[in-house]
Structure formats: C-alpha cells, structure tokens
C-alpha cells in the first residue's frame, strides 16, 4: 500500500464490528493525513498477527474489548514496538479512564462520545503529527480531482450529463464515470447527497 510520508499510519481495535466499521468510515471521510492500515474487532487477533503486518504509528484501542483485557493488549503492544502511540476509547467515567491510562501504558484516553475531530487530534498527539493535533473539519481537503469537482459544480447548477459532456468535450459516458468515482470517494449514493456534502465543505465555491 502506498502511503504519503506526511501521513500517520493507524491501526484500530474495536470490539463491536458495526461500530468499528462506522469509526473507520467517519475517519476516512475527514480526509486527514491519516492512513488506516488495518482494523480488527479482536485484540487476540492483533497479537497473533502483528508480526505479519506493518506496525502503525498509532493505535486506537477499545477499552471495552471482549476477548482480552485492553491493558494486557496495550502493554504487549508496547513490548513489541515501543514507538506505537496508543489512544484508548473509553465509555467509563473520567476518573476511571485516568486510572486506566496510568496502569496500562495507554498514552491518551478519549471518550466514545467524543467527536471524530477530537479522536483525530488525540491520534495526532500520540504520533506527534502537528496537523492532526490541531485538526478540524475545516481542514478537510477535497478528495476529488479538479475535473470531478468541475463536473459536480456543473450538476449542482442543473446541467445534464449530456450538456456537461458537450461543454467539456467528453462523452456522456465519461461524465457518468467521473460522477460514479466521485460518489465512491465521498461515500454517497445520490446526486443530492454528493452536492450537499460538497457544498457543506465549501468545495463548490
């Protein structure tokens, strides 16, 4: 997998598969300089396989793991690679989270109710990545190419695919291909969702 040298690599361990998927999806939608290189819903599987995959610069660890105590997992991770920064995701009270941090080699604790931006900033703190440490949604860069954005702008203004194709000197099918790629990159399924998301991020200006 190719990865920008300016990005931080991240591994996620979260016991609830659906919540894991949602966390992965929401982090990716931020388009931060953060690469999720693997996800697991089992702490034991991480320990069994960690020698077979790339060590991330940071890990998000669910403090409510079902198959292994998070403190055992985090301590073993640190023994394997002390350079991995660890962020625990807690559902407990703040004082309990602080105790967990002190006894388990978790570098930083965030709450499960915290925003994605706060979680990304925590990852930035443990990986010493300045841009991530100060991340806000306003920092999001569009994942779309200039041509994709141009076509989305034109669809937002009411142009048909055929009209866009004529103006850009490309086929209608090529316009549809650009639109389909844009949907995939943005994680949307309809034109209205695509335009609304791009508009909310200020990408259609």
C-alpha positions, 0 to 999 in steps of 0.5 A, spaced: 500 500 500 502 506 498 502 511 503 504 519 503 510 520 508 506 526 511 501 521 513 500 517 520 499 510 519 493 507 524 491 501 526 484 500 530 481 495 535 474 495 536 470 490 539 463 491 536 464 490 528 458 495 526 461 500 530 468 499 528 466 499 521 462 506 522 469 509 526 473 507 520 468 510 515 467 517 519 475 517 519 476 516 512 471 521 510 475 527 514 480 526 509 486 527 514 493 525 513 491 519 516 492 512 513 488 506 516 492 500 515 488 495 518 482 494 523 480 488 527 474 487 532 479 482 536 485 484 540 487 476 540 487 477 533 492 483 533 497 479 537 497 473 533 498 477 527 502 483 528 508 480 526 505 479 519 503 486 518 506 493 518 506 496 525 502 503 525 504 509 528 498 509 532 493 505 535 486 506 537 484 501 542 477 499 545 477 499 552 471 495 552 474 489 548 471 482 549 476 477 548 482 480 552 483 485 557 485 492 553 491 493 558 494 486 557 493 488 549 496 495 550 502 493 554 504 487 549 503 492 544 508 496 547 513 490 548 513 489 541 514 496 538 515 501 543 514 507 538 506 505 537 502 511 540 496 508 543 489 512 544 484 508 548 476 509 547 473 509 553 465 509 555 467 509 563 467 515 567 473 520 567 476 518 573 476 511 571 479 512 564 485 516 568 486 510 572 486 506 566 491 510 562 496 510 568 496 502 569 496 500 562 501 504 558 495 507 554 498 514 552 491 518 551 484 516 553 478 519 549 471 518 550 466 514 545 462 520 545 467 524 543 467 527 536 471 524 530 475 531 530 477 530 537 479 522 536 483 525 530 487 530 534 488 525 540 491 520 534 495 526 532 498 527 539 500 520 540 504 520 533 506 527 534 503 529 527 502 537 528 496 537 523 492 532 526 493 535 533 490 541 531 485 538 526 478 540 524 473 539 519 475 545 516 481 542 514 478 537 510 481 537 503 477 535 497 478 528 495 476 529 488 480 531 482 479 538 479 475 535 473 470 531 478 469 537 482 468 541 475 463 536 473 459 536 480 459 544 480 456 543 473 450 538 476 449 542 482 447 548 477 442 543 473 446 541 467 445 534 464 450 529 463 449 530 456 450 538 456 456 537 461 459 532 456 458 537 450 461 543 454 467 539 456 468 535 450 467 528 453 462 523 452 456 522 456 459 516 458 465 519 461 461 524 465 457 518 468 464 515 470 467 521 473 460 522 477 460 514 479 468 515 482 466 521 485 460 518 489 465 512 491 470 517 494 465 521 498 461 515 500 454 517 497 449 514 493 445 520 490 446 526 486 443 530 492 447 527 497 454 528 493 452 536 492 450 537 499 456 534 502 460 538 497 457 544 498 457 543 506 465 543 505 465 549 501 468 545 495 463 548 490 465 555 491 
